[in-house]
Amino acid sequence: MEDLVEHAAPLDLVGVDSETETVYRHLLGRGGGTVDDVAKALGVPHERSLDLLERLHRAGLVSRRASGEFLTVDPRHALQTLVESRERQLATIREVADSLGTIFDAAKHPMPGGHGTVLISSPEVVGDHYYRIKQSARAEILELARPPFLLVPNEPLVEAAVSRGVRVRAVYAASSFAATHDTEELDGLVSRREEARITATLPIKLTMADRSAALVSLSLTASSTECLYTEAPPLLQALAELFEHYWAGASPLATASHPNAHSSGHRVSREREPTDREHNLLAMFAAGVKDEAIARQFGISSRTLRRRIQDLYLELGATDRFGAGVAAARRNWV
């Protein structure tokens, strides 16, 4: 195994580490194989062999039969797909760079005078600005939410804002749900009155009101609460564009106020619509939330979640998350 790894060409640039690539090359020379085949040929424990094969499956480099056999996919197509995916990720980083650079410049040269931009770090002051922004909004609140969380869920603020006609939109990173250990329901983090979406990752935490005032994190560590409060128009415009970028690419979550957020208007009449629970399950799948975190947010056991996932797979005619996502997209469920 060590000799094979040593001579393997690096595919780590597209997320395939050397050990996984060794298994991939072994399968390519044979057209495929089973977990037992890999374990025996490469001297790898059975569980480790399964994990490596599953990595290849998730990367789209092999397909999996119901019998448990893994078959290789033409690498000229499969690797090109991985390259294109990595290019899209890099393009996203390039798009975000200018916006984050603006934040960096403002933090390096805070001007509490004419530009209304200040650097704050005290948890009490950060909390005061956060609540003040939420309470001052009259038309719109925008949020990018991810851990670590300084404040408890603020549903009353959202309820009050919506009651006075404010549109509240929030994008949550998948890690938000893994981090909220003290909630039993999705609503423990997501307000029933807001429009919520979920995405895999977020680069910052942001709260903005009426595009006239914003609070943005300058640190993503639990030990630091350093934030930038700004009323500077150029910076606000950059932050609003950053929010809209992530909002456009995120998956909608169904809430009590927006139960049909996933409806596209083009649904075939003979097909039923997904339940809110099914829709949120698919959205969390797409964002990469782990099963344990999903079960915790739904307030159910891991066994019950697995049963519901299997029921969903059966409904969609799928055998895994990827297949469920494809089938759901065909039905306009996501």
C-alpha positions in Angstrom: 0.0 0.0 0.0 2.8 2.4 0.9 4.6 1.8 -2.4 1.4 2.4 -4.3 0.8 5.7 -2.5 4.3 6.9 -3.1 4.0 6.5 -6.9 0.5 7.8 -7.2 0.0 11.0 -9.2 -1.5 13.8 -7.0 -5.3 14.4 -7.4 -5.5 16.2 -4.1 -6.1 19.5 -6.0 -9.6 18.2 -6.8 -10.1 16.8 -3.3 -8.9 13.2 -3.8 -6.1 12.4 -1.4 -3.2 10.0 -2.2 -4.7 7.0 -0.3 -8.1 7.4 -2.0 -6.3 7.8 -5.4 -4.4 4.6 -4.8 -7.7 2.7 -4.4 -9.1 4.5 -7.5 -6.1 3.4 -9.6 -6.5 -0.1 -8.3 -10.2 -0.1 -9.4 -9.4 1.6 -12.8 -7.1 -1.3 -13.7 -9.9 -3.8 -13.1 -13.0 -1.9 -14.0 -14.2 -1.9 -10.4 -14.4 -4.1 -7.4 -15.9 -4.7 -4.0 -14.9 -3.7 -0.5 -13.5 -7.2 0.1 -11.5 -7.0 -3.2 -9.9 -3.7 -2.1 -9.2 -4.8 1.4 -7.5 -8.0 0.2 -5.5 -6.5 -2.7 -4.2 -3.4 -0.8 -4.0 -4.8 2.7 -6.5 -2.2 4.1 -9.0 -3.0 6.9 -12.5 -3.6 5.7 -14.1 -0.4 7.3 -11.3 1.7 5.9 -11.7 0.2 2.4 -15.5 1.0 2.6 -14.7 4.6 3.6 -12.3 5.1 0.7 -14.7 3.6 -1.8 -17.5 5.9 -0.4 -15.2 8.9 -1.0 -14.8 7.9 -4.6 -18.5 7.4 -4.9 -19.3 10.9 -3.5 -16.7 12.4 -5.8 -18.4 10.8 -8.8 -15.4 8.7 -9.8 -17.2 5.3 -9.3 -20.8 4.2 -9.4 -22.3 1.7 -6.9 -24.5 -1.3 -7.7 -27.1 -2.6 -5.4 -24.9 -5.7 -5.0 -22.3 -3.6 -3.4 -19.9 -3.6 -6.3 -18.2 -0.3 -7.2 -17.7 0.3 -11.0 -15.3 3.0 -12.3 -16.5 5.9 -14.4 -14.6 7.2 -17.4 -12.0 9.5 -15.7 -11.9 11.9 -18.6 -15.5 12.9 -17.8 -15.5 12.3 -14.0 -12.3 14.3 -13.3 -13.4 17.1 -15.6 -16.6 17.4 -13.5 -14.4 17.7 -10.3 -12.2 20.3 -12.0 -15.2 22.4 -13.0 -16.6 22.1 -9.5 -13.3 23.4 -8.0 -13.2 26.2 -10.6 -16.6 27.3 -9.5 -15.5 27.3 -5.8 -12.4 29.4 -6.7 -14.5 31.8 -8.7 -16.7 32.3 -5.7 -13.7 33.1 -3.6 -12.5 35.6 -6.2 -16.0 37.3 -6.2 -15.9 37.5 -2.4 -12.4 38.9 -2.2 -13.2 42.4 -3.1 -16.1 42.6 -0.6 -13.9 41.2 2.1 -11.1 43.6 1.1 -13.4 46.5 1.7 -14.2 45.2 5.2 -10.5 44.8 5.9 -9.7 48.3 4.8 -12.5 49.7 6.9 -11.2 47.8 9.9 -7.7 48.9 9.4 -8.8 52.6 9.3 -11.9 52.9 11.3 -13.4 56.4 11.1 -16.1 57.0 13.7 -16.6 60.5 12.3 -17.9 61.2 8.8 -18.3 57.6 7.6 -20.1 56.2 10.6 -17.8 53.2 10.8 -16.5 51.9 14.1 -14.6 48.8 15.4 -16.2 47.2 18.5 -15.1 44.2 20.5 -17.0 44.2 23.8 -19.7 41.5 23.9 -22.1 43.9 25.6 -21.5 46.6 22.9 -21.8 44.1 20.1 -25.1 42.8 21.5 -26.4 46.4 21.9 -25.6 47.2 18.3 -27.1 43.9 17.1 -30.4 44.5 18.9 -30.5 48.1 17.9 -30.1 47.2 14.2 -33.0 44.6 14.4 -35.2 47.1 16.2 -34.5 50.0 13.9 -35.4 48.2 10.7 -38.5 49.4 8.9 -38.3 47.7 5.5 -35.7 44.9 5.4 -33.3 42.8 7.6 -30.6 40.7 5.9 -28.5 38.1 7.8 -25.7 35.7 7.2 -25.6 33.4 10.2 -22.9 30.9 11.2 -21.2 29.8 14.4 -19.8 30.8 16.8 -23.0 32.4 18.2 -22.7 35.2 20.7 -26.4 35.7 21.3 -29.3 33.4 21.9 -31.9 32.9 19.1 -33.9 36.2 18.7 -37.3 35.1 17.5 -39.1 37.9 19.4 -37.1 40.5 17.5 -38.0 38.8 14.1 -41.6 38.5 15.1 -41.8 42.2 16.0 -40.0 43.2 12.8 -42.3 41.2 10.6 -45.4 42.5 12.4 -44.4 46.0 11.5 -44.0 45.1 7.8 -40.2 44.3 7.7 -39.1 41.5 5.3 -36.5 39.3 7.1 -34.2 37.1 5.0 -31.5 34.9 6.5 -28.9 32.5 5.1 -27.6 29.9 7.5 -24.4 27.9 7.2 -24.8 24.2 7.6 -22.5 24.4 10.7 -25.2 26.5 12.4 -27.3 23.4 13.0 -24.5 21.3 14.2 -23.6 24.0 16.7 -27.0 24.4 18.3 -27.0 21.6 20.8 -29.7 23.0 23.0 -32.5 23.2 20.5 -34.9 20.4 19.7 -36.6 21.9 16.7 -35.4 23.7 13.6 -37.4 26.6 14.9 -35.0 26.9 17.8 -32.6 28.6 15.4 -34.8 29.7 12.5 -37.7 32.0 13.2 -41.1 31.0 11.9 -41.6 34.4 10.4 -38.5 34.8 8.4 -37.5 33.7 4.9 -34.7 31.2 5.6 -32.2 29.5 3.4 -29.3 27.1 4.0 -25.8 26.9 2.4 -22.7 24.8 2.9 -20.5 27.6 4.3 -20.4 31.3 4.9 -17.3 33.5 5.1 -18.6 36.0 7.6 -21.5 36.8 10.0 -23.7 39.7 9.0 -26.8 41.6 10.2 -28.0 44.5 8.1 -31.1 46.8 8.4 -32.6 48.7 5.5 -29.2 48.7 3.8 -28.4 51.7 6.0 -26.6 50.0 8.9 -24.7 46.7 9.3 -22.8 44.7 11.8 -20.2 42.3 10.4 -17.9 39.9 12.1 -14.1 40.4 11.9 -13.4 37.1 13.7 -14.8 33.6 13.5 -13.4 32.3 16.7 -15.3 31.7 19.9 -12.8 33.7 21.9 -13.2 36.9 20.0 -16.3 39.1 19.4 -14.6 41.7 17.3 -17.1 43.3 14.8 -17.4 46.2 12.5 -20.4 48.5 12.7 -20.9 50.7 9.6 -23.2 53.1 8.0 -20.8 53.9 5.1 -22.7 53.5 1.8 -19.9 51.9 -0.2 -19.3 49.3 2.4 -23.0 48.7 2.9 -23.4 48.2 -0.9 -20.6 45.6 -0.9 -22.1 43.7 2.0 -25.5 43.7 0.4 -24.1 42.3 -2.8 -22.3 39.6 -0.7 -25.6 38.7 0.9 -27.4 38.5 -2.4 -24.7 36.3 -3.8 -25.2 33.7 -1.0 -28.9 34.1 -1.0 -29.2 33.2 -4.7 -27.1 30.1 -4.2 -28.7 28.8 -1.0 -31.5 26.2 -0.6 -34.8 27.5 0.8 -36.0 26.2 4.2 -39.8 25.9 4.8 -41.0 27.8 7.8 -44.5 28.3 9.2 -44.6 31.7 7.6 -43.3 30.4 4.2 -44.4 26.8 4.0 -44.3 26.9 0.2 -40.9 28.6 -0.2 -39.8 25.6 -2.4 -42.8 25.8 -4.8 -41.6 26.7 -8.4 -44.9 27.3 -10.1 -44.1 24.6 -12.7 -45.1 21.5 -10.8 -46.8 18.7 -12.5 -50.3 18.5 -11.1 -50.3 14.7 -10.6 -47.2 14.9 -8.4 -47.7 15.8 -4.7 -45.7 18.6 -3.1 -43.1 17.8 -0.5 -43.9 18.2 3.1 -42.1 21.0 5.0 -40.1 18.3 6.8 -39.1 16.6 3.5 -38.2 19.9 2.0 -36.0 20.9 4.9 -34.4 17.5 4.9 -33.4 17.8 1.3 -32.1 21.4 1.9 -29.9 20.1 4.7 -28.7 17.3 2.5 -27.7 19.8 -0.2 -25.8 21.9 2.4 -24.0 18.9 3.8 -25.5 18.8 7.3 -24.6 15.5 9.0 -27.4 13.1 10.1 -26.8 13.6 13.8 -27.3 17.4 13.5 -30.4 16.9 11.4 -31.9 14.5 13.9 -31.2 17.0 16.7 -32.8 19.8 14.8 -35.9 17.7 14.1 -36.1 16.5 17.7 -36.0 12.9 16.7 -33.6 9.9 17.3 -31.0 8.9 14.8 -32.9 5.7 14.2 -36.1 7.6 13.4 -34.2 9.9 11.1 -32.7 6.9 9.2 -36.2 5.5 8.7 -37.5 8.8 7.4 -34.5 9.1 5.1 -35.2 5.6 3.7 -38.9 6.6 3.2 -37.8 9.7 1.3 -35.4 7.6 -0.8 -38.2 5.2 -1.6 -40.5 8.1 -2.5 -37.9 9.6 -4.8 -36.6 6.2 -6.2 -33.1 7.0 -4.9 -30.5 5.1 -2.9 -28.3 8.0 -1.6 -28.3 11.7 -0.9 -27.0 12.6 -4.4 -29.6 10.5 -6.1 -32.3 12.0 -3.9 -31.2 15.5 -4.8 -31.3 14.7 -8.5 -34.8 13.1 -8.2 -36.0 16.0 -6.1 -34.8 18.6 -8.6 -36.6 16.7 -11.4 -39.8 17.0 -9.4 -39.2 20.7 -8.6 -39.0 19.8 -4.9 -35.8 21.9 -4.5 
